[in-house]
């Protein structure tokens, strides 16, 4: 059986971070990751928050990122 090896790239790291943030934020809000993803996508927060501020956010704890993205999502949704 052949084993496939994947190289970590900056793009992979960002996608992995965003996935973890979506899942953790969903848990904090008590919703499914899919519901969280859809809400974040509607507000363009995956790019506006998670990707744009990756350099800062990925240095924080997962709890901090979950709280940050959940709070940001709720604030953006309340503004519209």
HUZIJO-V740613 format. One record per backbone hydrogen bond with DSSP energy under -0.5 kcal/mol. NH is the residue of the N-H (numbers start at 1). CO is the residue of the C=O. Records with the same first field share a line. If there is no record, write none. Layout:
# HUZIJO-V740613
NH=CO, CO
This chain:
# HUZIJO-V740613
13=9
14=10
15=11
16=12
17=13
18=14
19=15
20=16
21=17
22=18
23=19
24=20
25=21
26=22
27=23
28=24
29=25
30=26
31=26
36=32
37=33
38=34
39=35
40=36
41=37
42=38
43=39
44=41
45=40
48=44
49=45
50=45
51=46
52=47
53=49
54=51
56=53
57=53
58=54
59=56
60=57
65=61
66=62
67=63
68=64
69=65
70=66
71=67
72=68
73=69
74=70
75=71
76=72
77=73
78=74
79=75
80=76, 77
